[in-house]
Amino acid sequence: MFNLIVLAARPRDWTHEQFIDWWRGEHADPTYDLPGLRRWHHTDLTGALGETSEGWDGLSVLSFDSQEDLEAALASPEWEKAVANVGDMRGRRIAVMGEERVMVAER
């Protein structure tokens, strides 16, 4: 799998719950249609280890079969629609991508 990982924080005038509801609701709708999307995991961040990791609200891992499939998704009209949905939200985000390696399979 090749993953796009997005770590995001809400705008200052939103509650954590409001942000997670938006991310898993209205913002999720255009994301479901991304071409080549194989899996999407979303984590509602409820705690942090160390003060440098505080202040984040959610993490999404969008998985594709290959880097080429992810790049095709990022070039798609569906991605443009998802980005447009974010608009000028004013929250913070970090987006990174890379190849996944399973270190421990489900037990």
N, C-alpha and C positions, 0 to 999 in steps of 0.2 A: 504494500500500500504506500501511497504517497499522500502526505497530509498537509492541509492548510490549517494552522493553529492560530486562533484569534483569542487574545486576552483583552478584555474590555472593562472599563469603568464607566459608571453612569454619569450623566451631567449632574452638576452640583445641586440643581433644583429638583431632581428626581429622587424618590426613595429607591432602595435596593429592590424591593418587591415590584415596584412599578417598572423598573428597568428589566428585570428578569421576565416579567409578564410580557413586556413589549418584545423582547428578544425571542422568546419562545412562541409568541403569537404573531402579531402583525409583521415583524421582521422575518420570521421563519417562513412565511408563505412564499415569497419569491425564491427563497433558498432551496426549498424542496425540489424545484424544477431545474436545478443546475444540471447540465448534461454531464453524464459520467459519474455523478455522485453515488458512491457505493454505501457509505455509512456516515452518519452524523451523530456525534456524541456532544452533549452540552452539559456543563457542570455549573451549578449555582454555587458560587464560592461563598462559604459561610464562616471561614476562619483563615488565619494566616500564621505562618511560622516566621517570626522576626519582623521587625518594623519595616524593613524594605519591601516586604511582600504585601503589606496592608494596602487597602484602598482599591482593590480590584473586585469586581462583582461577578464576572462570569468568564467561562472558557469554552470555546467551541473547537472541536476537532472534526474537520470535514475530510473524508478519505476518498481517494480515487485510485484506480488501478496503477496509474503511472504518472510521472511528471508531465508527460505530454497530455494526458487526460485532464489534469489540473489546469495546465496552461490553456487548453481549449475551453474549459469552463470559465476561466478568467477573461477570455476574449468573447464570451457569449452575451447575447442580449439579456439573458436571465441574470447574469452577474451584474450587468449595468442596472437592471431593475432593483436588485438587492442593494447595490451601492446608493442608488437614488433614494431608496427607502431610508437610509441612514441620514441623508441630508446634512444639515449643519447642526447635528445633535449636540456638539460641544463636549462629549465624553472623550475619554482617552482610550486608545487601543494600540495594541502591538499585533502585527500579523507576520508570521514566519511560516516557512514550508520546508519539508524534508521527508526523507524516506523513513518509514516506520520499520522497526525491528521488534518482534515480540520477544521479550526477555523472560516472561513467565506466562505460560498459557493458563487459561482458566482452570482452576482446581476444583 
